Amino acid sequence: MARQAAASSTDLDPARVPALLRDSFALVADDSDKVVAHFYALVFTEYPALRDMFPPMMDAQRDRLFQALVRIVGQAEHPEGLAGYLRELGRDHRKYGARPEHYEAVWRCLISALKRYAGTAWTPDMDAAWLAAYQLIAGTMIEAAEEDAHLAPAWWTARVVAHERRTPDIAVVTLAPDAPYPFRPGQFLTLETQRWPRVWRHFSIANAPRPDNTLTLHVRKVPAGWVSNALVNHTNVGDIVRLGPPAGTTVCNTTSMRDLLCIAGGTGMAPIKAMVEDMAKWNTTRQVRLFFGARHDDELYDLAELEQLAYRRRWLSVVTAVSHDARYPGERGMLPDVVARHGEFFEHWADHDVYVSGSVPMVRATIARLQELNVPLASIRFDAYGGMDGLWQPGAGQGVPVPPPAPAGPGTAVTEAPDADGGQQGVPTAAAGPAGSWAASASRGGGWRKDNGWRDEAVGQVRTAQTIDDWLISQAS
């Protein structure tokens, strides 16, 4: 980022940055599609060599860019929550071939697109606010990528070693990466097939780490889904795919003593199964009550393996529910209602750690139902399941952060020890190095300095989301 440009923002009152970001973004809200389209048009016209880094069809890519802007603007008041997200983005962007010099090109095109559609209402202070924000964003992502380059490849090559069609629309695919692939049960990965180069899609890993390093994915093909259709219909044993780094924080809170309520809709079973498999290695006391829902009984594609696991581990109980088959002999109805009915025997789940995974409507409906039962959002981790070809990204919600000053009891998502890379499972924290230091400062303060950094002395806290839609929107990636 140009040092000369940085000087123009040094006179900006740091307290004004969040409001300036919001106000300027509001100027283009009605033209968001045009802004994003114009941004990419500028990128590809002025920097044509960058076009090869992007997929042939840009619809999903445009959505992701806009969702990222929404998140950044939405969290401008408390930017400490962006630290882990930005570091994860920086690591992930290595697989596209992103380099430090690309960030200035992106900045020039982004600010030009915003100003074009904001018109005369755009002010020099808005310029300064966006520059301060972008310098921090780019610096964090670049540093995370450079650190990661010393630890892991930009991507892994993996061979398909098993492919099983469980239903006409669902396949269980097992991959053997060419190098160790460290991940935590409940995380997801991005995948590129040879059929669609440069088109990466998210899929949750459906197993705990194995000695042979293999990974299993549960894939449901969706209409017009490029990668999901390729994996279900056109993939065979021996085919080669590429994998991006693992990501996401919907993982089991191993420091909690509370029982678990796990709710999986369809192929949302993948991350839940990974967590349960891992618990089989160490859990002896915590009860796990797993609800597995589908529209029809043939979509309970992984039930046999779950029942075998429950037979071997008495702390696991499995309840299945079917919503659109009146002849099904088990529980019938929408999964949130089935969970609520069973909650009458368990104090309505208020004393459980809750994990939810499935489609966006299923996640919203389930968490809304749990809130009616007075289950706090801070006790819930959720993952709007991936593999939806860009309609939604897994890891979009990982439980709701609570204000840091409040004491955290067992089972809350913010009490866990940091991961190996410095990020907590519930709320991202600082990692080593300069980018980590600003995150640490932000957790204590969260203010903007005039030199585009952070203030240590300000007092702030993370605001708890008021509604599930607020949280889903703020966490969209």
N, C-alpha and C positions, 0 to 999 in steps of 0.2 A: 504494500500500500504506500502510496506516495507520501513522503514526510511533509512536503509542502502543503498538501491538502489537509494534513492533520492540524497544522497550525491554525487553520480557519475555525476549528471547533473549540479552541482552547478558551475562548471567552464565553462559551455557553454555560449557563448555570446548570450544573448536573441534575438538579431536581426537575428541570423542565424536559429532560430527554424523554421519559415515558409518555408524557402528554403530547409532545411534538410528534412522536412516532404514531400515536393513536390518531391525532388530528390529521396528519398527512395521509395516513392510510385510509381514513374516512373519505378523503377527497376522491379516491379512486375506487371506492367500494362498488359503485354501480358499473364500473368498467373493468372489473377484475380480469375477466377473460381476455379483454383487449390488451391490458397491461402485460399479462403473462405472454400472450402471443407476440406482442411487439418486442418484449425482452428477448425471446428466443430468435426472432427475426434479426435483431441487432447482433446477437452473438454469432449467428451463422453467416451474416453478411460481412461483419467486420473481422471476424476470426474464423474463417471457413474451415481451418484445420480442426476446430473443435467439434465439427458436426459428426465425425466418426466416433466420438465418445458417447453419442446418444442413440437411442433406439430409432428404428425407421418410423414408427408411429409415436407421436408425441403426446397423445391425450393424457395418459397416466402421468407422464413426466410433468406436464403443465399443472395437473392437480396437485402433485407433490410439492412443487415450488410454491403454489399459492397457500397450501396448508402449512408449509414451513413459515411463510411470512405471517400467517395468522397466529401461529404459535409464538413467534418472536415478539410480535406486537402485543399479543395478549399477556405475555409474561414480562413485559418491559418494566412493570412496577416492581417485580421480584425476580430479576434475571438470574439469581443464583441457581434457580431450578433448571436453567438452560445448560449449565456446565457439562453435565454428563451426556446430555442429548447432543451437544455440539461435538464433543470428543468422539462420540460414537459415529456421528456423521463423517467426521474427518477420517476415522479409520476405514469406514465403509467406502468412502470415495476413492480410496487407493485402487480399488478394482476397476474403476473407470479410467485410470491413468491420470487422475487429477494431480497437478503440480502447483507449487506456490504461485508461479506467475499467472496461472489461470484465474486466481481470485481477483486480481485487479481488473481483468477483462470483464468478469462477472459484475463487479461493482460498477464499472462505467456504464454497462448496458442496463443494469437494474435501475440506477438512479435516473438515467435518461428516460426509461419507460415510465417510471413513477411521475417524473416532472411533466412529461408530455401530456398525460391524462389528468394530472392535477390542475394544469393550466396556470392562470395568473395568481391563484390562491397560494401557490407554493412560495415559501419564504426562504431566505438564506439560513435562518435558524433551523428549518427543517432539513436543509442540506447538512448542516453541522450535526444534527441529531442522528441522521442516518449514517453519516460517516463514522461517528463515534461507535455506533452499534456495529457497523460492518467491520470496522477494524478489530473489534473484540471478537466477533464471530469468526472472521477469517483467521485471526491469530490463533485462536483456540483450536480450530479444525486443522490448521497446518501443523501446529506443534504435536497434536495427537497423532497425525499421520506419520510424522517423522519419528516419533517415539515407537510407534507400532512397527515401522519398517525394520527396526532392530530385533523385533520379537516374532514376527509372523510374516508369511507371504501375503501379497496383495490379494490373491485368491488361491484356492485349492482345486486341483483337478481330481475328479472322483469317477469311479467306474460303477455302473449299475451291476450289482451282483445278485439281485432278486427283484422280481416284479410280479406281484400277485393282484389280480382283479378280484376285489371282494364283492363289488356290485358293478353294474354297467357303467356307473359314474365314479366309482371310488377305487383307487389302486393304492396298495402298500408297496412302496419302493424303498429298497435297501441299497445304500451307496457305500463304497469303500474309498475314502480319500487317499491321495497319494502321499500324505504326510500326516502326522498327528494333528487332530482337530479338537483342541480343548474347548469345552463348552460346559454350561451348567444346565441341569435338567429343568426344562421349562422355557429355555431360550429358543430363538428362531434363527434361520439363516436365509440368505438370498441365493438364488440358483439361476443359472443360465444354461439353456440347452443348445446343442449344435444346430437344431432346427431353426432357432431364433436368436442369432448372435446379437449381443448388446441389450437384450431384453431380460432384465433381472426381476424375479418375483420372490416374494417372501413365503416361507413354509416353516412351520414349527417342527422341531425335532421331536420324534415320538418315542425316544428311548433314553435311558440313563447311559452315561459313558460305559463303553464296553472294552474289554481287553483287546479285541481285534480292531478297534477304532472305527467300526462300521456305524452308519447312521441310518435310521428308518424315518421315512416321511409318509404321512397320510395325505393323499392328494384327491380332492374332488374336482372333477372338471366342471367348469362353469361356462355358460354361453359366451362365445367369442373370446374365451380365455386362451391366449396364445400358449403360454407355458403349461397351464394345467391340462389342456387338451393334448399337448405334446407328450407330457409325462404319462397320462392315462392311456392314450390311444396309440402313440407312435414311438414308445420307448421299449427297448428290449435289453435283456441281459447282455452286458458287454459294451453298451453305449457309454459315452463319456459326457459328463456335465462339468460345469465349473461352479464352485461354491464361494460365496463371500464370507466374511468373518461372522461368527456368532454374535448375536445382539439380544437385547431385551432383558428385563429384570423381573419377569413374572416367575419367580423361583421360590421354592419352599423356604419359609422362615425357620431355620434350624435351631434358633435360640429360643423359640417359643415353646411353651409347655401346653398350649391349647390344642384341642382337637381340631380336625380339618373338615370343612365342608367343600367338596369339589363338585362343580357343576359344568358339564360338558355337553354342548349341542353339536351333533354330527361329527365332522372331522376336527372340531374343537377338542376332541378327545386327545389329540396328539400331545400337547404340552402337559396335560393332566396325567396321562399315562407315564410320561417321562419322570415326573415328580414322584408318582407312586412307586414306580420301579426302583428309583433311587432310595426311597424310604424303606423299601424291603431290605436294604443292606444295613440299616442302622436303627430303624424305629422299633421300639418294643412297647411303648406306653401310650402313644397318641392314637386315638381312634380316627379313622378316615372314612367318611361317609360320602360316597361317590354317586352322583346322579348322572345318568347317561341318557340323553333324549334324542329322538329322531321323529320324523314324520311317519315312517312306516317301519315295521319290524326288520325288514331286510337291510335297512340302513344302520342297524346296530351292528356294524361290520366287525367290530373288535370285541364283541361280548365274550366269545369263548376264551380268549386269552385273559380277559379281566376276571372271569369266574375262576379260572385256574389260579390266578394270583391271589384272589380272595380266599380260596380254599387253603392255600399254603400260609397265608398271613391273616390270622383271625382278627386283627385290628382293622381290616378292610372290609367294608360292606358295600355292595353295589346294588343300586336301584335303577331299573330301566323304565322309561316312559315313552309312549308312542302317542302322537297327537292326532293322527289322521287315519286310524284303523280301528273301527269299533269292535273288530273281532279279536284284537290283541288281548291275551289272557292276563297280562300284567297291568301296571299303572297306565292309565290313559289320561290324556289332557296335555295342556301346554306345560312345559318343563318348569317355569316359575311357579305355577300353581301347585304342581306336584311337590316341589321343594317346600313350599309354604305349608302344605298339609302335613308333611312329615315333621316340620319344625315344631308342631304342637308337642312332640315328645322330647324335644331338645331345647326347651326354653326359647324357641323361635330363632335359634342359631346365633343369638347375641354373644355367646361366649366361645364362638368358633373363629378360627382363621378361615377366610372364605376365598376360593379361587374359582373364577368364572371364565369360560372360554367357548367361543362359538361365533356365529354371525353377529353383525352389528345390532340388528333388531333383537336377537336373542339376548345379547349382553345387556342392552338397555332395559329390556323388559324384566330380566332377572334381577338386576341391581335395583330397579325401581321397586320391585316386589319386596326385596330384602330391606329396603329403606322403610317400607310400610311396616315391617316387622321390627323396626328400630335397630337394625344392624348398621353400625356406623361405617361410613365410606372408608375410614382409615383402616378398617379390618378387612377390606376387600381388595383383592388384586384381580385384575381382569385383563383379558387379551382378546380384542376383536379379531377373530382368527384370520390368518393370512391365506395365501394361495388364491386370493380373489382378484388377481390380475389388476392390482392398482386401485380397486374400489375402496380398500381399507388396508391399513398396515398393521400387522401384529405388533404387540408391544405398545399399542396406542395408549393404553391406560395401565398403570402398574400399581394400583392402589392410590389413594389420595394422601398427599403429605399433610401432616398436622403441624401447627406452629412449633418451631424448634424449642422455645422456652418451656413448653409443657412437658411434664414427665411422661415417658412412654412406657406403658405397661406391657406385659408379655403378649406377644402376638401382633403387636402393631408393626406396620411395615417399615418403620424408621429406626428400629432398635438393633438391626443386625450389624455384624462386623463388616468392614469394607471388603469388597472383592479384591482379587489380586491386582487389578488395574487401578484400584483406588476408589471405585464407585460403589456406593451402597446399593443393596438390593431394593430399597424403598425409594430413597431420595439420593440422587447423585451427589458425591462429595468431591473434594479436590484430589487431583492426582499430583505426582511429583512434578517439580519444574515450574516455570513462570505461569503457564496456563493454570496449573493447580493452585498457585498462590492467589490468583484473582478469584478463583472459585471459593477459596477459604475466606478471603476478605468479604466476598459477597454474602456468604452464610452469616457473617457477623454484621454486615452492613447492607449491601445491596444498592449503594448509591453510585452515581457516575461521577468520576473525577473530571476536571477540566482537561487533563492530559489523556482522556479516553480510557482511563483505568477504573479503579474502584476505591472507595473510601473505607478505611478500617473502622473509623470511629462512629459511623452512623449506626443506628439501631433499627432493625427491621425484622420481619418474619415472613414465612411463606403463608399466603392466604389459603385457607381451606376452601375448595370449590363448593359452591352452594347447591348445585344440582349436577346430576350425572351428565347432562348435555354440556354444561359448562366445562366439565372435566374432559369429556371426549373431544370437544372442540379445541381446548387448550393444549391437549396432548397429541393432536393429529400430527403425523409425521410424513 
